[in-house]
């Protein structure tokens, strides 16, 4: 799948070296070879084809596992100390666009397979352990159906490290 992504002209132009925005990022376990994952900027795809583009997450990461299967990470990054100003529905819509349009519709021929692990992360400076706001509670209680399972959106702190699968 990683080679297919790299070879597909529309997807290859979306490749990035990191998943970072405004000093908020995710990192990778040092033992994961760089050739075992790709990071895609989905927003770039919609920006180029639609005037009224749908909300999109910051990164889509596909990781090849040692057993030949794949894990999927959809990540929204937000630099914010407090949850004010963001809407749960808009955040959910970003993940839905990625899973239900980008992956299951536009690039179905590449992404149409069962993933070993599918994780949706909201990475921000808002510590879910200390900030028990209604917005974070609303986010945690939401999930998106993908490949026959409900996938929760999980808050994480910046520099969250993706581990080997």
C-alpha positions in Angstrom: 0.0 0.0 0.0 2.8 2.4 0.8 4.3 1.9 -2.6 0.9 2.4 -4.3 0.5 5.7 -2.4 3.9 6.9 -3.5 3.3 5.9 -7.1 -0.2 7.4 -7.4 0.3 10.9 -8.9 -2.5 12.6 -6.9 -1.4 11.1 -3.6 2.4 11.4 -4.1 2.1 15.2 -4.2 0.4 15.1 -0.7 3.3 13.3 0.9 5.0 15.1 3.9 8.0 14.4 6.0 6.3 15.2 9.3 2.9 15.7 10.9 3.3 19.1 12.4 1.4 22.4 12.6 2.1 25.4 14.8 4.6 23.5 16.9 2.1 20.7 17.7 3.1 17.4 16.2 3.3 13.6 16.4 6.5 11.7 16.4 7.5 8.2 15.5 9.3 5.5 17.5 12.9 5.6 16.4 12.8 1.9 15.6 10.2 2.4 12.8 12.0 2.7 9.5 11.0 5.8 7.6 10.1 3.6 4.6 7.4 1.8 6.7 5.1 4.8 6.9 3.7 7.7 4.8 2.2 11.0 6.0 -0.4 12.6 3.7 -1.7 16.2 3.9 -5.3 15.7 2.8 -6.2 19.4 3.0 -3.8 20.0 0.1 -5.9 17.6 -2.0 -9.2 19.3 -1.3 -7.7 22.8 -1.6 -6.7 22.0 -5.2 -10.0 20.6 -6.4 -12.8 22.5 -4.6 -13.7 26.1 -3.9 -15.9 25.2 -0.9 -13.7 22.4 0.4 -14.9 20.2 3.3 -13.2 20.3 6.6 -10.2 18.0 6.7 -7.7 16.7 9.3 -4.1 17.7 9.3 -2.5 14.3 8.7 -3.3 10.8 7.4 -0.6 8.3 8.3 -0.4 4.8 7.0 2.1 2.5 8.8 3.2 -0.9 7.5 3.5 -3.3 10.4 6.2 -6.0 10.7 3.6 -8.7 9.8 2.8 -7.0 6.5 -0.5 -5.5 7.7 -1.2 -1.8 8.0 -2.2 0.7 10.7 -4.0 3.9 10.1 -3.8 7.2 12.0 -6.0 10.2 11.2 -4.7 13.3 13.1 -6.0 16.7 13.8 -3.5 19.1 15.3 -4.4 22.2 17.4 -2.3 24.6 19.3 -4.6 25.8 22.1 -4.3 26.0 25.9 -8.0 25.8 26.4 -10.8 24.2 24.4 -12.7 27.4 23.7 -13.2 28.3 20.1 -13.4 24.8 18.6 -16.5 23.0 17.7 -16.8 19.2 18.2 -19.1 18.8 15.2 -16.5 20.5 12.9 -13.8 18.4 14.3 -15.8 15.2 13.8 -16.6 16.4 10.2 -12.8 16.5 9.5 -12.4 12.8 10.4 -15.5 11.9 8.4 -14.2 13.6 5.3 -11.0 11.7 5.5 -12.5 8.2 6.2 -15.7 8.4 4.2 -14.8 10.5 1.2 -11.0 10.6 0.7 -10.3 6.9 1.7 -13.6 5.1 1.0 -14.6 7.1 -2.1 -11.9 9.0 -4.0 -9.0 6.6 -3.3 -11.0 3.4 -2.6 -8.7 1.4 -4.9 -5.7 2.1 -2.7 -7.3 2.2 0.8 -9.9 -0.6 0.4 -8.4 -3.1 2.8 -8.8 -4.0 6.5 -6.5 -2.2 8.8 -4.9 -3.8 11.8 -5.4 -0.7 13.8 -7.4 2.5 13.1 -6.9 5.5 15.4 -8.3 9.0 15.3 -6.3 11.5 17.4 -7.0 15.1 18.4 -3.5 16.3 19.3 -3.4 19.6 21.3 -2.0 21.3 24.3 -5.3 20.7 26.1 -4.5 18.1 28.7 -7.5 15.7 28.8 -6.4 14.6 32.3 -6.7 18.0 33.8 -9.2 19.7 31.6 -12.6 18.0 32.0 -14.5 20.5 29.9 -17.8 19.7 28.3 -16.1 20.1 24.9 -13.5 17.4 25.5 -16.2 15.2 27.1 -18.3 15.7 24.0 -15.3 14.8 21.8 -14.4 11.7 23.7 -18.0 10.5 23.5 -18.1 10.8 19.7 -17.0 8.1 17.3 -17.1 7.5 13.6 -18.0 4.3 11.9 -15.3 3.0 9.6 -14.9 -0.5 8.3 -17.7 -1.8 10.4 -16.5 -0.5 13.7 -17.0 2.7 15.7 -13.7 4.6 16.0 -13.5 7.1 18.9 -11.6 10.4 18.6 -8.9 10.3 21.3 -7.3 13.4 22.7 -3.5 13.3 22.9 -0.8 15.7 24.0 1.7 17.2 21.6 4.7 15.0 20.6 2.6 11.9 20.9 4.7 9.0 19.7 3.4 6.5 17.2 4.7 3.1 18.2 5.5 0.0 16.2 2.5 -2.1 15.4 
